[in-house]
Amino acid sequence: MAGPIVVTGIGLVTPTGLGREVVWPNLLAGKTGIAPVESFDTEAFNVSLGGEVTGFEPREHLKRLEVEQAGRASQLAIAAAHQALEDAGLGIDALEAERTGVTMGTTSGEPQEVEHFDDHWVADRLSQVGPEFMDRYPCHHIPANIAAELGLAGVNMMIPAACAAGSYAIAKAFDVLQAGRADVMLAGGADSFSRITYTGFARLGAIAPERCQPFDVGRKGMIPGEGAAILILETLERARARGARIYAEVAGYGLSCDAHHMTAAHPEGDGAARAMEQALQQSGVAPEEVSYISAHGTGTPTNDRLETIAVERVFGPRGGGTPISSIKSMLGHTMGAASAIEAAVCSLAVHTGWIPPTINFEQADPQCDLDCVPNEARQLEVDVAMNNAYAFGGTNASVIFRRAAE
């Protein structure tokens, strides 16, 4: 075993801005990145809001790859990777290529490439898929493009575990480092905003018409978003040896499956509770020691109620009084990037002693009787933070971050 694994760098590309220095203050201020969709016409839907990354110019972030070589999700991920390495104080030349790996999660990969092909197929009567489609569409190209951009030759893996994918990627990176198969891992998630995804959730009636209100009695649904987040993970020993800033330790994780329904969560929160219990057990942390929970918190009536049931199964009534907030109220649901962004939030909460709020909260729901940090950030010494993520198919993940030992 390689000893404790720590977070030394954070890269963020979100609807509320680019980079830790911008995103974190905006989240603490309760600033929303949700706005009317600009990338396609929403006239056919009865909803029009989304969490899109604005002001993003890929040519400013790609150093080796040409823009034409990478789809939008890859572009967002590459930008986050550069940010994370810079934040960690690691130059590309300082990395041993064969000992530096990438694990990424996604929900849809590069759905915009499907849309582009479909548009041309209809308009131009294309008879076959061109090579450029296969060069950009497959989801495994996201970590491969990061590796090509940075010249990394270590472990390279894509985990398409839907909305829990970022946490799964972090868990895999944790295992790789513990096994001594790498010195540094870039781990996170990425997804781009797409008409395909938006249409699917709109047809499910799951998109909120005006705002995302997790845990509020009047909540009406989620709002799709996009983004990318990457954490730099390395051993505590290595981080200390190079004098790195340490945000938090990745203490452990839990993974589970409801094995219940393709879209509906287990009615008693079974899989979600098991993931939390596994994470606590591996970390050697008691429920009462958890200072903060980053909720999956989509804002749909069913998700928030079942998440409350699961949290109360593990932490007791009212979640044991543990603060639990959802940044999806500000970013929307960034799909495969969501739990990676929320992992960064947990790391920053441990590092800074601040918890971001759940905005748009007006009236408590008796079925969601939790301390959801309503509307205003809270200053609190966070020794242990838990990040929860749940996905279609009943895929659940919980990752625990704590203050690294002095």
N, C-alpha and C positions, 0 to 999 in steps of 0.2 A: 504494500500500500504506500502511496506517495505522500500521505499526510493531508492536512487541510487544503482545500481548493478555494481560491479567493477571486473576487472580481476586482480587476485593476483598470479597466477601461470600459467606457460606455459610449455607444454611438446611437443616435436617435434621429429618425426622419418621420415626422408625424404631421397631422393636420394643424397642430398648433405651433409648428416651426421645425427648424433643423438644428440639431446639436443640443447636447446636454445643457449648455449655458443659456439657451433660449427656452427649451421645452420645459425644464424643471420649474423655473420661476412662473411660467405661464400656467402650469398645472396647479401650483400652489395658489396662484391668484384666481383660479377658477375660470380661466379664459377658455372659451369654446373654439374649436376648429370646425364646427359643423355649420354648413351654409348650403344655399341652393346649389345643386349639382351643375357643374360647368362642362364636364367632359363629354356629355351626350344629352340628347333631348329626353326629358322625363314627362313629356306631355301625355304619353300613353298610360301613365300611372296616376294614382290619386295621391302620391307622395312625391316630394321633390328634393329632400335634403340628403346630404352625404358628408362624410369626413374626408375630403380630398387634400392631398399634399399640394400646396400652391407655392409658386415662386421657385420651383425646382428646375434647374437647368442642368441636364445630365452632363453636358460637355465641361461643366465646371468641376465634376467629380471623377470622371473617368480619365485615368492617366495613361494607361496602356491600351485598353480596349477601345475600339471605335464604337460610337453610339449605336450604329447599325448592327453591331454584334450582340447586343444585349436588349432583352425586353424590359419593360418598365419596372417590374418587380426586381430584376437583377440590378437595374440602375439604382433603385432605392437602397438595395442591400449593399452595393458597392460603396455608396456614399456613407452609409452607416459604418461599414468596415474601416474606411479611411478615418472617420471620426474617432472610432473606438481605439484604433492603434495610436493615433495622435494623443488621445486622452490618456492612454496608458504609458505614454513616453516611449513607445516602441517604434523605431523606424523600420521600414521594410528591410533595409540592409542589415539590421541587427538581428533579424529572425533567421533561424536555421530552417530552411525551407522544408526539409524532410521531417522535421520535428514540430511543425506548425500545421494544425488542421482546421477544418471548417465543418460545422454541423449546423444545418439550417432547417427551419420548419416552414410550411406553407399550407394554405387551404386550396388555392386554385392554381398556383404556379404562375403562368403567364396567360391569363384568359384574354387579354387584349389582342394577343396574336391570333386567337381563334376568331375574334370579332373582325379583325382586319381581313383575314382570309375569307370569312363569310361575306363581308361587304363586297370584296372583289369577285367572289364566286357569283353573287347575284348580279352585280353590275356588269362584269366583264365576261361572264359565262366561262369561267375557268373550268377546265376538265380534270385537273390534278393539283395536288399540293406541291408547291415549289420548294427547292432546297432551303430557301431563307426561312420558311416556316419551321422546318425541323431543326434549323440552327438556333431558333429563338424560343420555341414553344415548350419543349419538355421541361418539367419542373426541376429535374436534377441539374439543369444548366445554371440555376441560381447559385449554389455553392461552387460549381465548377467555374462560373464566371468570376466569382470572388477570388478563387485560387489563381485563375489566369491573370487577373488584374494585379494581384499582389505577388505572384510568383511563388505560391505555396504548393508544396508537394506531399504534404502529410495526409492524414485521414480526411476524406471528403464525403459528406453524406447529406442527403435530403430526406427529411421525415415529413411526409404529407399527412399529418395527423389532425388536419382541420384546425379548429380553433384552439386546440391544446398543443399545436405543433411546436411553437416556440419553447414551451416548457420541456417537451420531449427532447428537443435538440440540446437544451442546456443539460438535461439529465444524461444524455449520451456523451456529451463533452466531459462531464464530471467523471463518468466511468472510464473514458479514454485516458484522462489524466491520472486517475487513481491507479490504473493498470500500468502506468509508465510508458504508454505508447506515444505520448507527445509531451512537449514542454509547454506549449501555448496552444489554446484553442479559441477560435472565434465561433461563438454560438449565439443563435438568435432566430429570427423569423422575418418573413417578408411577404407581402401581398399587394397587388395593385388594384385600384378601383376599376370595376368593370360593369358593363351593361348586363353581362350574363349573370353575375352574382346579384346585382340589384334586381333584375327581373325575377329571379328565383325567390328572394325574400319578399318582394312586393306581392307575388302571387300567393305566398303563404299568409299574407296579411300581417307580416311581422314587423314592418317598418313604421315607426312612429311618425305621425303627420307633422308635428311641430317641434318636438325636442325629446331627448332621451332622459328619462326620469327613473333611474334604478331605485328600487325599494320604496318608491312613493306609491300611495294608494291609487293615484290617478295615472300611473304609467301605462303607456299604450304601445310600447314596442322598442326595438333596437333601431339603430341607424348605421348602415354600412359605411365602412371607412377603408383607408389604405395606410401603409407605412412600412417601416422596417426598424429593427433594433438589433444590435449586436453587442454582446458582452465579451470582453477579453477575460478568459479564465486561465489561471496558472497556479502552481503550488504556492502555498504560503512561504515556503523556504526560498523559492526562486524570487518571489516578489520582494521579500525582505533583503535578499542578497543584492538586488539591483536598486534598492531604495525606492520602490514604487509606492504610490498612494494606493491604499487598500480601501475599497468601498465597503465590502462585506465578505463574509465567508459563505460559500454554498454548503450548508450543513447537511442536506439530504433531500430526498425526494420520494414521492409515492406515485405510482401509476396504476390505473385500474380500468376496467370496462364494465359498464352496467349489464351488458349482454341482455338487453331488454327490448329496445326499439331503435329503429334507424334514426329517428329525429327526437323522440320524446325521452326525457330523462327518467330515471327510475323514480316512481312515485314516493318512495321513502328515502331518496337521496343515498341509496346504498353504495354505489360505486364512488360517488364523491366523498362520502364519509370514509370509505376504506383508503382512498388516496391520501387524505389528510392524516389518518391514523398511521399509515406506512411512513409518511414523511416525518411525523413526530418520532416514531420509533427509531428510524434510521439516524435521526439527528440527535437522539437522546434528550429531547425537549418535551417537557410536560405542557399540556394545553394552557395552564395558567401562566406559563412563562412567555407565551406569544404576545407581543406588544401590539401587533398590527396585522390585519389580514387584507390583502389586495383581492377584492372579490372578482369573480367572473362578471357578475353584475351587468347583464345585457340590457335590462330594462323591459324585458318581456314579462307579462304577468306570471307565466309558468316558471321561467328560469329563476326569477328572484325568490319566489315562494319555495321552490325545491332547494335552492341553495341555502336558504335560511334553515330548512329542515335538516340538511346535512351538517351545517355548522353547529346547530344546536345538539345534534347527536354526539358530536365530538367535544364541544366546548361547554355544553350545558345551556340552560335557559338564557335567552338574550345573548347567546354566544359568549357567555361568561363575562359580558361587559367589554369584550375586546373590540376596539375600533375596527370597522370594516368599511372600506370605501371603494367606489367604482369610478375609475377614470374614463370609462366608456361614456360617461355622461358628458365628457368634454371632447373626446376624440372620435366617438362612434366606435363601432366594432371593426377593428382593423384585421380581422380574420387570423391568418397564420402569424401575423406580427403581434397580435394582441398580448399574448402571455409573455412574449419577449420584452415588449415595452413595459409591461407590468412587473417583470423581473427587474428591469432597470429601476423602476419606481421603488420597489422593495429595497434594493441596494442603496438607493439615495435616501430613503427614509431612515435606514440604519445609520448611514453616514452623516446625515444632516440633523436628525431629530425633528423632522417635519413630516406630517402626513397630509397628502392631497385630499381635497374634499370630494363628496358626491354632490354635484351641482343640480340645479333645477328641482330641489327637494322642497315640497310644500306641505304635505300631510303624511304622517306615518301610516303605514299599512299594518293592522294588527297581525297579519300573517307574515310580516317581515319585521319582526320586533327586534331590530338590531341597532347598534350605535353606528350609523352609516356616515358619520362625520359630515353632517349636512351643511352644504353651501360655503363653508369657510375652512381653510386649512387649519390644522391643529399642531401646535408645538408639543412634542412628547419624546422623551428618550426612548428610542426603539432599539431594544437589544435583540429581538427576534421578530422577523416578519415572514408571513406565509403568503405565497402567491398561488391562487387557485385558478384552474382553467378547465372548462368542460366543452366537449365538442359533440357534433352529430355522430351517431354511432355509439354514443355512450362512452366516449373516450375521455378519461379524467386524468388530471395531473395536479399535484401539489408540490411545490418546491419551497424549502425553508432557507432563508438567509439570516445570518446573525452577525453580530459584531465579532470581528476576528480577535483572537487572543493577543494580548500585548506581548 
